Amino acid sequence: MIRFLKNVKYDSAIENIHLTSFEINAICYGIDPNTYREKNFLELVEVVFSQLTKLATDESYRDNLSSVDGSEKVFAGKNDKLEGLQQLLAEVDSIATDVLKELGTIKLLRA
């Protein structure tokens, strides 16, 4: 999932998504393993989409996301990172929509 998000960031039509590798690692590390343990690689797009949605919409959750080693809160006090999260979310949303179309599946990712 980390590699996927890094590729999405660097291949994006958006000129510069302001998220570092450190922040992308923390985003993925913060995902509960039970949500992806039995998933195939295409289903992981939805897992990442859900994590990005929660981070982009829930300030408390975003502010409490810890680094991989637990030494710092990754997004606390960094409101400028919200735009990067929203941009990455938009890119993943587009990819998820394409994947679902390709699979011939009708499924809503958003409530």
C-alpha positions in Angstrom: 0.0 0.0 0.0 2.9 2.3 0.7 4.4 1.7 -2.7 1.0 2.2 -4.3 0.5 5.6 -2.6 4.0 6.7 -3.5 3.4 5.8 -7.2 0.0 7.6 -7.1 1.7 10.7 -5.7 4.5 10.7 -8.3 2.3 9.8 -11.3 -0.4 12.3 -10.4 -1.6 14.9 -12.8 -1.6 17.2 -9.8 1.7 19.0 -10.0 2.8 18.5 -6.4 1.1 16.6 -3.6 2.7 17.8 -0.5 3.1 14.6 1.5 6.4 13.1 2.3 7.4 9.4 2.3 7.4 9.5 6.1 3.8 10.7 6.1 2.7 8.1 3.5 4.4 5.4 5.6 2.5 6.6 8.6 -0.8 6.7 6.7 -0.4 3.0 5.8 1.0 2.0 9.1 -2.1 3.5 10.8 -4.4 1.1 9.0 -5.7 -1.8 11.2 -4.2 -5.0 9.8 -7.6 -6.7 10.3 -9.1 -4.5 7.5 -6.7 -5.9 4.9 -5.4 -9.3 6.2 -7.7 -11.3 3.8 -7.8 -8.8 0.9 -6.3 -9.2 -2.5 -4.2 -6.4 -4.0 -7.1 -4.8 -5.9 -9.2 -4.8 -2.7 -6.4 -2.9 -1.0 -7.3 0.2 -3.1 -10.6 0.4 -1.1 -8.7 0.0 2.2 -6.3 2.9 1.3 -9.3 5.0 0.1 -11.0 4.5 3.5 -7.9 5.4 5.4 -7.4 8.6 3.4 -11.1 9.5 3.7 -11.0 9.2 7.4 -7.8 11.2 7.6 -9.1 13.9 5.3 -12.5 14.3 7.1 -11.8 13.5 10.8 -9.5 16.1 12.3 -9.2 14.2 15.6 -8.2 11.0 13.9 -5.7 12.9 11.7 -4.1 14.7 14.6 -3.7 11.5 16.5 -2.0 9.4 13.8 1.4 8.4 15.1 4.6 7.8 13.2 5.7 4.2 12.7 8.0 4.3 15.8 5.3 6.2 17.8 7.6 9.1 18.5 5.5 11.8 17.0 2.0 12.7 15.8 2.4 13.0 12.0 -0.3 15.5 11.2 -0.9 17.3 14.5 -0.7 21.0 14.0 0.0 20.6 10.3 -3.2 21.9 8.7 -1.3 22.6 5.5 -1.1 18.8 5.0 -4.9 18.5 4.7 -4.7 19.7 1.0 -2.2 16.9 0.2 -4.4 14.3 1.9 -7.4 15.6 -0.1 -5.4 15.5 -3.4 -4.1 12.0 -2.8 -7.6 10.9 -1.8 -9.0 12.3 -5.1 -6.3 10.4 -7.1 -7.1 7.2 -5.2 -10.8 7.7 -5.7 -10.3 8.0 -9.4 -8.2 4.8 -9.5 -10.8 3.0 -7.3 -13.5 4.0 -9.7 -11.5 2.7 -12.7 -10.7 -0.6 -10.9 -14.4 -1.2 -10.0 -15.4 -0.4 -13.6 -12.8 -2.8 -14.9 -14.0 -5.5 -12.6 -17.6 -4.9 -13.6 -18.5 -4.4 -10.0 -21.0 -1.9 -8.9 -20.0 -0.8 -5.5 -20.1 2.6 -3.7 -16.9 3.5 -1.8 -18.5 6.5 -0.2 -21.5 6.6 2.1 
